[in-house]
Amino acid sequence: MAGIEVKGRLKLFESQQVRTEWDEAAEKWWFSVVDIIAVLTDPTTSKHATTGSG
């Protein structure tokens, strides 16, 4: 996938960090939904959504 770089348990997507976790038993990657939404939207908007202000 273009724009993704693996750095330990953090992935970089378009220069923004996305937290991940590898599930050894299921052989699947899990990604932080909050981080994915922040990448896909304006990060200042997603901060307002998590704090309830805005």
C-alpha positions as CSV (number, residue, x, y, z in Angstrom):
1,M,0.0,0.0,0.0
2,A,1.4,3.4,-0.9
3,G,2.2,5.8,1.9
4,I,2.4,3.2,4.7
5,E,5.6,2.5,6.6
6,V,6.1,0.1,9.5
7,K,7.8,1.4,12.6
8,G,7.4,-1.2,15.4
9,R,3.9,-1.0,16.6
10,L,3.3,2.3,14.9
11,K,2.5,2.6,11.2
12,L,3.0,5.8,9.3
13,F,0.3,6.7,6.8
14,E,0.7,9.9,4.9
15,S,3.2,11.1,7.7
16,Q,0.7,10.4,10.5
17,Q,1.1,7.7,13.2
18,V,-1.4,4.9,13.5
19,R,-1.2,2.6,16.5
20,T,-1.4,-1.1,15.8
21,E,-1.3,-4.4,17.6
22,W,-0.4,-7.8,16.1
23,D,-2.6,-10.7,17.2
24,E,-0.3,-13.7,16.9
25,A,-3.1,-16.4,17.4
26,A,-5.4,-14.9,14.8
27,E,-2.5,-13.7,12.6
28,K,-4.2,-10.3,12.2
29,W,-3.3,-6.6,12.6
30,W,-5.5,-4.4,14.7
31,F,-5.6,-0.7,14.1
32,S,-6.7,2.2,16.4
33,V,-10.0,3.6,15.0
34,V,-9.3,7.0,16.5
35,D,-6.0,7.2,14.7
36,I,-7.5,6.0,11.4
37,I,-10.3,8.7,11.7
38,A,-7.6,11.3,12.4
39,V,-5.7,10.4,9.3
40,L,-8.9,10.5,7.1
41,T,-10.2,13.7,8.5
42,D,-8.9,17.0,9.8
43,P,-7.0,16.2,13.1
44,T,-8.3,19.3,14.8
45,T,-11.8,18.1,14.1
46,S,-11.2,14.7,15.6
47,K,-9.7,16.2,18.7
48,H,-13.0,18.1,19.2
49,A,-14.9,14.9,18.8
50,T,-13.0,13.0,21.5
51,T,-13.1,15.9,24.0
52,G,-16.7,16.8,23.3
53,S,-16.0,20.5,22.5
54,G,-16.4,22.3,19.3
